[in-house]
């Protein structure tokens, strides 16, 4: 039996950020079911604000851009112009692991968490043949967590399926945030984010109501890279790093349980987006760590106490992103042009707040935004907005 103040389940970006901060004050053990190499198969794009709140992490930035493109299957496009930050995932995670180790904490890879129980004023987590007795368990395993599924803490709405690779760039390209390259009744969106080393993170993302095979997604990705107009920009690399995963989208029923705090995906600290969740994690992980320290030291670890530690997305933003996701699972390529035109109706701050999860009803009701929407007769936003206001 290993004793500690806090056991963190999950060594993805949310678990490592939190462990690096909490371990400054409390004894921490991190357990992760996968080997370390399997925990770095995503990349992260954030807003400038995330960096401004964490200037000590600036050394782990890969690139900064002033614009990125959204493209419909018709070729219509919108260029967002702001300050966007692409992080070097491997270097950032390595730095966080070094901080965790220097604080005397451990990260145990290939340790699968499978159950827990309460013992007096402690919670006992079991992973492989090990037991960890702690005051608090922090679940950073996402919506796929056995705690989430086993306790009904989240209702799953669907999934973002991802498949991609790190590819060589043949020439410079403006970052592509979403391009519906292939006309389809269930469109997938292609992303290309150039890196400082002359390569690019290229990913195809498909929203779906259920889990499905990535084989078709991989075939479409290969066609785009090898046969479409992107073949003049991207060069497939033998043995290039694979970027893939399944990101569930859900409705959080319980932000915390007794002596269990959800953080990251399952804590709904960010919208269900593949490249942008690090924005909200960077904005909040230090305050969450401080809240954990306070609750552990005070021994106030009931669900109602822990629920106040995190700050989830605003109610409107959460519901709107959920409604927008449901709309995406049913939309065909023919509606893509309307979504692109909608972005063009919004001011840049509203676009960024939509991307990074801070959208509110006030954004749509701003006189200039509303006037442009009405003038362009763009009502693609109406159904998800009405669903947001009703549910």
Wavefront OBJ file of the C-alpha trace (Angstrom):
o trace
v 0.000 0.000 0.000
v 1.381 3.405 -1.055
v 0.252 6.428 0.982
v 0.034 9.926 -0.493
v -2.099 13.053 -0.280
v -3.348 12.947 -3.859
v -3.467 10.201 -6.470
v -3.962 11.450 -10.028
v -5.296 8.950 -12.554
v -4.171 9.789 -16.071
v -0.879 11.194 -17.367
v -2.188 13.092 -20.349
v -1.691 16.834 -20.536
v -4.332 17.590 -17.867
v -2.873 15.083 -15.396
v 0.708 16.272 -15.886
v -0.180 19.959 -15.558
v -2.052 19.360 -12.345
v 0.559 17.007 -10.904
v 3.373 19.489 -11.603
v 1.536 22.162 -9.621
v -0.057 20.108 -6.809
v 3.210 18.284 -6.068
v 4.726 21.604 -4.966
v 2.562 21.424 -1.847
v 1.313 17.853 -1.399
v 2.578 14.304 -1.928
v 1.361 13.026 -5.300
v 1.356 9.782 -7.261
v 0.271 9.703 -10.923
v -0.881 6.426 -12.475
v -1.312 5.896 -16.222
v -2.465 2.783 -18.059
v -0.442 3.435 -21.230
v 3.311 3.583 -21.813
v 4.654 7.120 -21.984
v 5.062 6.931 -25.784
v 1.307 6.410 -26.201
v 0.371 9.516 -24.194
v 1.679 12.095 -26.689
v -0.435 11.400 -29.773
v -2.205 14.776 -29.874
v -1.111 18.365 -30.446
v -2.362 21.554 -28.846
v -3.340 24.959 -30.167
v -4.141 27.725 -27.681
v -4.998 31.380 -27.452
v -2.447 34.081 -26.586
v -4.080 34.481 -23.175
v -2.997 30.974 -22.178
v 0.623 31.921 -22.703
v 0.245 35.273 -20.958
v -0.980 33.429 -17.837
v 1.979 31.019 -17.979
v 5.016 32.964 -19.227
v 7.354 30.424 -17.611
v 6.218 27.906 -20.259
v 7.153 30.048 -23.260
v 10.200 27.883 -23.984
v 7.851 25.026 -24.933
v 6.082 26.833 -27.765
v 6.632 25.481 -31.251
v 5.064 28.248 -33.371
v 2.915 31.372 -33.234
v 0.577 32.474 -36.047
v -1.480 35.525 -36.786
v -4.151 33.728 -38.830
v -5.708 30.393 -39.736
v -8.226 29.282 -42.350
v -11.645 27.607 -42.297
v -12.657 26.142 -45.685
v -15.924 24.651 -46.982
v -16.101 21.879 -49.604
v -17.157 24.569 -52.107
v -13.858 26.373 -51.588
v -15.474 29.241 -49.682
v -13.217 30.214 -46.824
v -12.871 32.421 -43.771
v -9.550 33.559 -42.342
v -9.458 34.093 -38.584
v -6.911 36.744 -37.643
v -5.656 36.702 -34.076
v -2.664 35.391 -32.109
v -2.559 31.585 -32.020
v 0.001 29.394 -30.257
v 1.079 25.861 -31.218
v 2.822 23.985 -28.421
v 5.642 21.471 -28.684
v 3.816 18.601 -26.987
v 6.869 16.437 -26.344
v 8.977 19.220 -24.839
v 6.095 20.524 -22.713
v 5.326 17.075 -21.315
v 9.023 16.394 -20.682
v 9.291 19.666 -18.735
v 6.221 18.818 -16.660
v 7.586 15.338 -15.909
v 10.895 16.871 -14.800
v 9.040 19.260 -12.461
v 6.976 16.407 -11.039
v 10.127 14.372 -10.368
v 11.957 17.324 -8.798
v 8.999 17.786 -6.447
v 9.431 14.196 -5.259
v 6.350 12.787 -6.995
v 6.118 9.665 -9.162
v 4.471 8.942 -12.513
v 3.800 5.227 -12.907
v 3.193 4.267 -16.531
v 1.542 0.989 -17.594
v -0.476 0.960 -14.382
v -4.146 0.493 -15.216
v -6.568 1.963 -12.684
v -9.540 -0.367 -12.334
v -11.417 0.366 -9.098
v -11.521 2.279 -5.819
v -13.082 2.067 -2.379
v -13.345 4.212 0.740
v -11.540 3.398 3.992
v -12.361 5.816 6.796
v -11.098 9.269 5.834
v -9.121 7.943 2.838
v -9.822 6.666 -0.645
v -7.975 3.628 -1.981
v -7.268 3.400 -5.727
v -6.153 0.142 -7.310
v -3.988 -0.115 -10.404
v -2.433 -3.392 -11.560
v -1.472 -5.194 -8.340
v -0.822 -1.937 -6.444
v -2.989 0.011 -4.005
v -2.707 3.757 -3.373
v -4.250 5.282 -0.239
v -4.898 9.023 -0.519
v -7.020 11.849 0.790
v -8.156 12.706 -2.740
v -8.356 11.002 -6.122
v -8.265 13.271 -9.190
v -9.678 11.680 -12.328
v -7.834 12.962 -15.423
v -8.727 9.941 -17.551
v -11.347 11.748 -19.614
v -14.789 10.512 -20.577
v -13.371 6.999 -21.100
v -12.633 6.795 -17.377
v -14.075 3.748 -15.581
v -15.125 6.104 -12.771
v -17.088 8.213 -15.252
v -18.767 5.203 -16.873
v -19.153 3.217 -13.662
v -20.866 6.009 -11.722
v -22.896 7.602 -14.520
v -21.142 10.933 -13.984
v -21.249 11.808 -17.691
v -23.825 11.178 -20.418
v -22.023 10.591 -23.715
v -23.417 12.420 -26.760
v -20.929 11.189 -29.344
v -17.296 11.235 -30.384
v -14.685 13.109 -32.387
v -12.639 10.513 -34.306
v -9.106 11.586 -35.235
v -6.560 10.155 -37.613
v -3.450 11.880 -38.914
v 0.303 12.045 -39.117
v 3.265 14.352 -38.845
v 4.137 15.145 -42.476
v 6.853 17.026 -44.300
v 5.830 20.378 -45.775
v 6.780 20.910 -49.425
v 6.074 24.632 -49.149
v 4.786 27.155 -46.645
v 1.088 27.152 -45.853
v -1.255 29.233 -43.730
v -2.523 27.047 -40.854
v -5.760 25.275 -41.761
v -8.140 24.917 -38.800
v -10.850 23.048 -40.734
v -11.234 22.085 -44.408
v -14.058 19.851 -45.651
v -11.907 18.520 -48.482
v -14.133 15.572 -49.482
v -17.827 16.125 -50.266
v -19.841 13.785 -48.034
v -23.096 13.194 -46.189
v -20.939 12.742 -43.043
v -18.118 15.213 -43.620
v -14.747 15.027 -41.919
v -12.610 18.118 -41.391
v -8.925 18.315 -42.337
v -6.483 20.288 -40.166
v -2.936 21.307 -41.072
v -0.773 23.119 -38.539
v 2.795 23.927 -39.680
v 5.625 23.391 -37.211
v 8.931 25.155 -36.713
v 10.902 22.124 -37.995
v 9.400 22.322 -41.503
v 6.897 19.586 -40.827
v 3.152 19.811 -40.131
v 0.611 18.199 -37.840
v -2.081 16.993 -40.267
v -5.262 15.415 -38.897
v -8.665 14.405 -40.239
v -11.476 14.768 -37.686
v -14.933 13.214 -37.981
v -17.764 13.892 -35.505
v -20.020 10.875 -34.999
v -22.791 9.729 -32.696
v -21.090 6.386 -32.007
v -17.714 4.662 -31.941
v -16.675 3.509 -35.390
v -13.633 2.117 -37.159
v -10.902 4.564 -38.119
v -10.116 2.542 -41.258
v -12.290 4.706 -43.515
v -10.891 7.849 -41.900
v -7.344 6.616 -42.538
v -8.179 5.892 -46.180
v -9.642 9.372 -46.661
v -6.620 10.928 -44.945
v -4.258 9.075 -47.292
v -6.263 10.207 -50.335
v -6.154 13.846 -49.219
v -2.397 13.743 -48.634
v -1.458 11.708 -51.704
v -4.058 12.573 -54.377
v -5.880 15.831 -53.597
v -4.574 19.388 -54.048
v -2.878 18.971 -50.667
v -0.419 16.563 -52.338
v 1.388 19.656 -53.655
v 1.809 20.889 -50.066
v 2.292 17.772 -47.934
v 4.686 14.875 -48.344
v 4.000 11.588 -46.607
v 6.931 10.495 -44.451
v 7.738 6.785 -44.044
v 7.272 5.990 -40.377
v 5.934 9.479 -39.640
v 4.494 9.944 -36.170
v 0.815 8.971 -35.988
v -1.681 11.415 -34.464
v -4.907 9.686 -33.540
v -7.543 9.191 -30.894
v -11.206 9.259 -29.976
v -12.449 12.280 -28.033
v -15.848 11.682 -26.411
v -18.318 14.535 -26.083
v -20.617 14.409 -23.082
v -22.858 16.108 -20.574
v -21.397 16.221 -17.065
v -23.898 15.066 -14.437
v -21.520 15.258 -11.466
v -18.395 17.491 -11.434
v -17.154 15.670 -8.328
v -17.884 12.742 -6.012
v -16.849 12.293 -2.395
v -13.010 12.413 -2.407
v -13.017 12.314 -6.235
v -12.497 15.369 -8.447
v -12.885 15.301 -12.240
v -10.377 17.454 -14.113
v -9.874 17.949 -17.852
v -12.268 16.375 -20.343
v -14.600 14.778 -17.837
v -14.545 17.905 -15.704
v -15.775 19.844 -18.755
v -13.054 22.428 -18.284
v -12.871 22.908 -22.032
v -15.059 22.449 -25.100
v -14.965 19.089 -26.829
v -12.386 20.200 -29.360
v -9.283 18.304 -30.313
v -6.699 21.044 -30.552
v -7.963 23.755 -28.225
v -8.588 22.192 -24.820
v -5.141 23.178 -23.539
v -6.316 26.809 -23.558
v -8.722 26.311 -20.674
v -6.399 23.918 -18.857
v -3.606 26.516 -18.882
v -5.997 29.195 -17.688
v -7.155 27.142 -14.700
v -4.759 24.440 -13.583
v -2.944 26.657 -11.051
v -6.169 27.811 -9.373
v -7.452 24.214 -9.350
v -4.192 23.069 -7.730
v -4.562 25.792 -5.080
v -8.136 24.662 -4.459
v -6.999 21.074 -4.064
v -4.393 22.155 -1.540
v -7.001 24.051 0.485
v -9.559 21.226 0.514
v -7.003 18.534 1.386
v -5.436 20.556 4.181
v -8.881 21.433 5.570
v -10.160 17.878 5.161
v -13.200 19.202 3.252
v -13.431 16.595 0.504
v -17.123 15.903 0.048
v -18.613 16.249 -3.417
v -20.113 19.677 -2.693
v -16.726 20.960 -1.464
v -14.819 19.647 -4.471
v -17.382 20.945 -6.955
v -16.269 24.470 -6.053
v -12.610 23.772 -6.869
v -13.009 23.819 -10.650
v -14.688 26.362 -12.888
v -16.419 24.546 -15.740
v -17.432 26.208 -18.964
v -20.292 28.653 -18.591
v -23.716 27.094 -18.871
v -24.475 28.701 -22.229
v -21.050 27.856 -23.701
v -21.291 24.237 -22.544
v -24.757 23.738 -23.993
v -23.960 25.578 -27.212
v -20.877 23.440 -27.885
v -22.890 20.309 -27.156
v -25.668 21.486 -29.482
v -23.160 22.453 -32.158
v -21.589 19.002 -31.931
v -24.990 17.307 -32.339
v -25.579 19.539 -35.368
v -22.244 18.458 -36.834
v -23.072 14.758 -36.492
v -26.123 15.300 -38.729
v -24.805 17.969 -41.105
v -23.829 17.267 -44.707
v -21.140 19.043 -46.691
v -23.802 21.271 -48.225
v -24.162 23.103 -44.904
v -20.450 23.806 -44.617
v -20.638 26.999 -46.651
v -23.231 28.432 -44.245
v -20.988 27.727 -41.245
v -18.069 29.463 -42.980
v -20.288 32.447 -43.770
v -21.409 32.561 -40.117
v -17.800 33.008 -38.986
v -17.563 35.926 -41.386
v -20.568 37.542 -39.697
v -18.897 37.598 -36.284
v -16.242 39.976 -35.016
v -12.834 38.423 -34.347
v -13.225 38.275 -30.563
v -16.498 36.379 -30.973
v -14.782 33.941 -33.354
v -11.963 33.312 -30.866
v -14.413 32.911 -27.992
v -16.347 30.376 -30.067
v -13.183 28.426 -30.877
v -11.827 28.434 -27.331
v -15.051 27.888 -25.422
v -16.108 31.274 -24.068
v -19.074 31.901 -26.376
v -22.130 33.536 -24.762
v -25.570 34.620 -25.910
v -24.295 38.210 -25.846
v -21.921 37.427 -28.717
v -24.864 36.668 -31.002
v -26.881 39.634 -29.770
v -24.128 42.197 -30.297
v -25.668 44.755 -32.693
v -22.927 44.513 -35.328
v -22.857 40.698 -35.258
v -26.645 40.443 -35.375
v -26.890 42.969 -38.200
v -24.404 41.029 -40.327
v -26.180 37.731 -39.630
v -29.560 39.167 -40.640
v -28.129 40.973 -43.673
v -26.566 37.725 -44.913
v -29.681 35.721 -43.973
v -27.444 33.210 -42.244
v -29.491 31.171 -39.786
v -27.331 28.057 -39.564
v -26.692 29.008 -35.944
v -30.394 29.197 -35.099
v -31.102 25.520 -34.403
v -28.118 24.936 -32.067
v -28.882 28.277 -30.401
v -32.531 27.376 -29.798
v -31.536 23.940 -28.500
v -29.073 25.654 -26.153
v -31.749 27.970 -24.762
v -34.365 25.238 -24.389
v -32.420 22.325 -22.859
l 1 2 3 4 5 6 7 8 9 10 11 12 13 14 15 16 17 18 19 20 21 22 23 24 25 26 27 28 29 30 31 32 33 34 35 36 37 38 39 40 41 42 43 44 45 46 47 48 49 50 51 52 53 54 55 56 57 58 59 60 61 62 63 64 65 66 67 68 69 70 71 72 73 74 75 76 77 78 79 80 81 82 83 84 85 86 87 88 89 90 91 92 93 94 95 96 97 98 99 100 101 102 103 104 105 106 107 108 109 110 111 112 113 114 115 116 117 118 119 120 121 122 123 124 125 126 127 128 129 130 131 132 133 134 135 136 137 138 139 140 141 142 143 144 145 146 147 148 149 150 151 152 153 154 155 156 157 158 159 160 161 162 163 164 165 166 167 168 169 170 171 172 173 174 175 176 177 178 179 180 181 182 183 184 185 186 187 188 189 190 191 192 193 194 195 196 197 198 199 200 201 202 203 204 205 206 207 208 209 210 211 212 213 214 215 216 217 218 219 220 221 222 223 224 225 226 227 228 229 230 231 232 233 234 235 236 237 238 239 240 241 242 243 244 245 246 247 248 249 250 251 252 253 254 255 256 257 258 259 260 261 262 263 264 265 266 267 268 269 270 271 272 273 274 275 276 277 278 279 280 281 282 283 284 285 286 287 288 289 290 291 292 293 294 295 296 297 298 299 300 301 302 303 304 305 306 307 308 309 310 311 312 313 314 315 316 317 318 319 320 321 322 323 324 325 326 327 328 329 330 331 332 333 334 335 336 337 338 339 340 341 342 343 344 345 346 347 348 349 350 351 352 353 354 355 356 357 358 359 360 361 362 363 364 365 366 367 368 369 370 371 372 373 374 375 376 377 378 379 380 381 382 383 384 385 386 387 388 389 390 391
